[in-house]
């Protein structure tokens, strides 16, 4: 099935550094979502974006819905150890099917 | 707090066994729930959309006779892996969306079920 192109696939950073990851698609999405998944658990919603150009923050997290509706980015500022995990972008095209399309994930590792 | 509950969290069973996984919406009624499968170090792949009171909609390549879905109430969907084999071992995750007039409400996920077939 279709997947979003998410990059980078993995990141190794020092505690306190900022993090940036993004997702792109060849088609338009009406909603962009960012989730975080810890080992052995389900994804937890971080930020939901509903309008092209929208910039939304959740604490140290900031995400934007690209103006073309074909991309989104997530930034994490001043990373801390609990930020470790896998981050997934997901897109929704709207309509009755309500299906989500996921990116491949970005695995974040933080060196203390 | 959690809005979607999934049970069991871990199952280990012999090949040929059928396994049932439950997904419950905790404080809302969900006419639609979703079932995903996730292999190690991979993303979530949608298996099927569970529709309350009607047949599930399966994604291409997913065997509906192998993965039986029942959505008999507005708060419960079940996935039964029939005659499970080692290749069915995976992490199965369900999700549900709060019903509102805004059709873009995000999906909330359960904590997943780790299925290991010996």
Interface residues (C-beta under 8 A of the other chain):
Chain A: X1 X3 X30 X31 X33 X35 X40 X41 X42 X43 X44 X45 X48 X50 X88 X92 X94 X95 X96 X97 X98 X99 X100 X102 X103 X104 X105
Chain B: X4 X6 X32 X34 X42 X43 X44 X45 X46 X49 X59 X60 X93 X95 X97 X103 X104 X106 X107 X108 X109 X110 X111 X112 X114
